[in-house]
Amino acid sequence: MLTAHGAGATFLFSLGPDHTGWAMRRALRPGFFQKVSRTSVVEHYGFKTLMYGVLLPGPDIGAKGAAEMRAARDAGFECGIHTWDHVWWQDNVRGRDAAWTDRIMQKSEQRYAQVFGEAPHTFGAAGWQMNAHAFARHDAVGYRYASDSRAQLRDDGSLADPHAGPYRYRGLAHIQMPTTLPTLDELLGREIDGTVIDEHNIAAHILKLTANPQRDHVYTLHAELEGQKLAPIFEQLLSGWKAQGYQLASMADYYEKIKQEAQPLPEHPVQWGELPGRSGELVILDTLK
């Protein structure tokens, strides 16, 4: 789909075991059941996947999916690290120490090198969950940029601060490129301004958020959603963004643009907060606080 539209993109991979079933432990988190009911988790992921780590052993993604990962690279797309074990990282990293954090990240780095034959150079945190040790490791291993956070959004998915964009964490060198748009699963099934967002109008809603091409955006998608049952929506977004005048690019391309602009980037502390349509706290950029 991306190639057909001449679109660049960055593929961030989970590289260790798939323990998707462990996510059911979030059932008591406020808003979890609302999100599950809105986004048809069983329909999109399948019952078998939801049993990984519960009734079925979690398959090793980096071992079983190495050929598919290399195929993305060979098709001309940037690749990077998402996590080692998605659910384990997402549910634990915020409160873990440096030793735990380094151990998990090193596993990802070593597996990435095994799959691709080179060291990784970028990262995008699972569930937008991080800690100070993980951010420091980005600098330690030489990442120049990463996308581990979200810009704060209003209820309709628009940016709380229209100028929110790339920044650095205080005392660190790498550039953070926060996701600036809502994901499909955060919008589907919600009522916004009197209209229920569904598969028929969601693309138009997001394109309304990007109607001003005078600024850049970072959009996070899930290959198992936008690449499968929600693919028609993603096709509309790709066509719509091109019609609006956007260049569809990878994180690496975006980094090069930021370098060429040579503008000083703001520095911010690590912040946590909630976003409309998503349960629990995640790392956010809230420039209005």
Secondary structure, 3 states (H helix, E strand, C coil): CCCCCCCCCEEEEECCECCHHHHHHHHHCCCHHHHHHHHCHHHHHCHHHHCECCCECCCEHHHHCHHHHHHHHHCCCEEEEEECCHHHHHHHHHHCCHHHHHHHHHHHHHHHHHHHCCCCCCECCHHHCCCHHHHHHHHHHCCCEECCCEECECCCCCECCCCCCCEEECCCCCEECCECCCCHHHHCCCEECCEECCCCCHHHHHHHHCCCCCCCCCCCCCHHHHCCCCHHHHHHHHHHHHHHCCCCCCHHHHHHHHHHHCCCCCEECCEEECCCCCCCCEEEECCCC
